[in-house]
Amino acid sequence: MTTAVLKQLRAYNKLQAKAVSFAMPKINWKILSVSLFLLCFLLLVFYIYQIIDLTKISYSLNTYQNSIAKISRENKNLEVSFAENNFLAEVLQKAQEIGFQRTASITYVQILNNSVAKAR
């Protein structure tokens, strides 16, 4: 062997002696599998909880929308009723200002047959 190869071999051996060997830790498969199973179970429970909560919120939202629609219909009816009542009050007030009075009795004018123009 040449001197260069021998020097490189000596340097490599020194490095290997100084290097700390790294060993893979032993894995306890039983603990790992139990912890993964528990994690999956907890995630499943959390998922079910979220579905139940989502269903409750959806039902509440539907109930609130129905209430809003009902209140809106009642509001429209009240607006119409208010407008009618307000209009009637204005008409009665104008009639009193002009001097209209309620009639006690109604009499009709009788027209004779020969006094009106006949239609052809």
C-alpha positions as CSV (number, residue, x, y, z in Angstrom):
1,M,0.0,0.0,0.0
2,T,1.1,3.5,-0.6
3,T,1.8,6.0,2.0
4,A,-1.2,8.2,1.1
5,V,-3.6,5.3,1.5
6,L,-2.1,4.3,4.8
7,K,-2.3,7.9,6.1
8,Q,-5.9,8.0,5.1
9,L,-6.7,4.7,6.7
10,R,-5.1,5.8,10.0
11,A,-7.1,9.0,9.9
12,Y,-10.3,7.1,9.3
13,N,-9.5,4.7,12.2
14,K,-8.9,7.6,14.5
15,L,-12.2,9.2,13.5
16,Q,-14.1,6.0,14.1
17,A,-12.6,5.6,17.5
18,K,-13.6,9.2,18.4
19,A,-17.0,9.0,17.0
20,V,-19.8,8.1,19.4
21,S,-21.9,5.3,18.1
22,F,-25.6,6.1,17.9
23,A,-27.9,3.2,18.7
24,M,-31.6,3.3,17.8
25,P,-33.7,3.3,21.0
26,K,-36.0,0.3,21.5
27,I,-39.6,1.0,20.9
28,N,-42.2,-0.4,23.2
29,W,-44.9,-1.3,20.7
30,K,-47.5,-2.1,23.3
31,I,-47.4,1.4,24.8
32,L,-47.3,2.9,21.3
33,S,-50.3,1.0,20.0
34,V,-52.4,1.7,23.2
35,S,-51.6,5.4,23.0
36,L,-52.5,5.5,19.3
37,F,-55.8,3.6,20.0
38,L,-56.6,6.1,22.8
39,L,-55.9,9.0,20.5
40,C,-58.2,7.6,17.8
41,F,-60.9,7.0,20.3
42,L,-60.7,10.6,21.7
43,L,-60.7,12.0,18.2
44,L,-63.8,9.9,17.4
45,V,-65.6,11.2,20.6
46,F,-64.7,14.8,19.7
47,Y,-66.0,14.3,16.1
48,I,-69.3,12.9,17.5
49,Y,-69.6,15.9,19.9
50,Q,-69.1,18.3,17.0
51,I,-71.8,16.6,14.9
52,I,-74.2,16.9,17.8
53,D,-73.4,20.5,18.4
54,L,-73.7,21.3,14.7
55,T,-77.2,19.7,14.6
56,K,-78.3,21.7,17.6
57,I,-77.1,24.9,16.0
58,S,-78.8,24.1,12.7
59,Y,-82.1,23.4,14.5
60,S,-81.8,26.7,16.5
61,L,-81.0,28.6,13.3
62,N,-84.1,27.1,11.6
63,T,-86.3,28.1,14.6
64,Y,-84.9,31.6,14.6
65,Q,-85.5,32.0,10.9
66,N,-89.1,30.8,11.3
67,S,-89.6,33.3,14.2
68,I,-88.2,36.1,12.1
69,A,-90.6,35.3,9.2
70,K,-93.5,35.2,11.6
71,I,-92.6,38.5,13.2
72,S,-92.1,40.1,9.8
73,R,-95.6,39.0,8.7
74,E,-97.1,40.4,12.0
75,N,-95.2,43.7,11.4
76,K,-96.6,44.0,7.9
77,N,-100.1,43.4,9.2
78,L,-99.6,46.0,11.9
79,E,-98.3,48.5,9.4
80,V,-101.4,48.0,7.2
81,S,-103.7,48.3,10.2
82,F,-102.0,51.4,11.4
83,A,-102.2,53.0,7.9
84,E,-106.0,52.2,7.7
85,N,-106.7,53.5,11.2
86,N,-104.7,56.6,10.5
87,F,-106.4,57.2,7.2
88,L,-109.9,56.8,8.8
89,A,-109.0,59.2,11.6
90,E,-107.9,61.8,9.0
91,V,-111.1,61.4,7.0
92,L,-113.2,61.9,10.2
93,Q,-111.3,64.9,11.1
94,K,-111.7,66.5,7.6
95,A,-115.4,65.7,7.7
96,Q,-115.8,67.6,11.0
97,E,-113.7,70.5,9.7
98,I,-115.9,70.9,6.6
99,G,-119.0,70.6,8.7
100,F,-120.5,67.3,7.6
101,Q,-123.1,65.8,10.0
102,R,-124.5,62.4,10.4
103,T,-127.9,62.0,8.8
104,A,-130.9,61.0,10.9
105,S,-133.0,59.7,8.1
106,I,-132.5,59.1,4.4
107,T,-135.2,60.3,1.9
108,Y,-135.1,59.5,-1.8
109,V,-136.3,61.7,-4.6
110,Q,-139.0,60.0,-6.7
111,I,-138.7,60.6,-10.4
112,L,-141.7,60.0,-12.7
113,N,-141.3,57.8,-15.7
114,N,-142.2,60.4,-18.3
115,S,-139.8,63.1,-16.9
116,V,-136.5,61.3,-17.8
117,A,-135.2,60.9,-21.3
118,K,-135.7,57.4,-22.6
119,A,-132.8,55.3,-24.0
120,R,-133.2,54.0,-27.5
